[in-house]
Amino acid sequence: MGSLGLFFKRIDNFFIILQFTLLPYFLSLSHWQPSMAYLPFAPGAHLVRLGLTGGAFDREVFLLALLQGVLLFAVGLWAMAAMYRLVRRKGILGRF
């Protein structure tokens, strides 16, 4: 989302709307099922819930959450670098 903000510059309201639309997604992760393992942030949300309720630590879910976090970080870093190159190429970075 930061890379889109770098390009369009005026999407603050879009970010707020997007965050409110994602809120039910995170709240719906209350009952863990193995089919949810590939949804973004679902393993992490499950681990947070286990930590808050005193549940048993699940090593496989932790490794999956760690892998998802690293992959999402890499994709975000790549997107930011690509948008930064595009913005510099178009010459609109100096307008900030």
Buried (B, 14 or more C-beta within 10 A) or exposed (E): EEBBBBBEEEBEEEEEEEEEEEEEEEEEBEEBEEEBBEEEBBBBBBBBBBEEEEEEEBEEBBEBBEEBBEEEEEEEEEBBEEBBEBBEEEEBEEEE
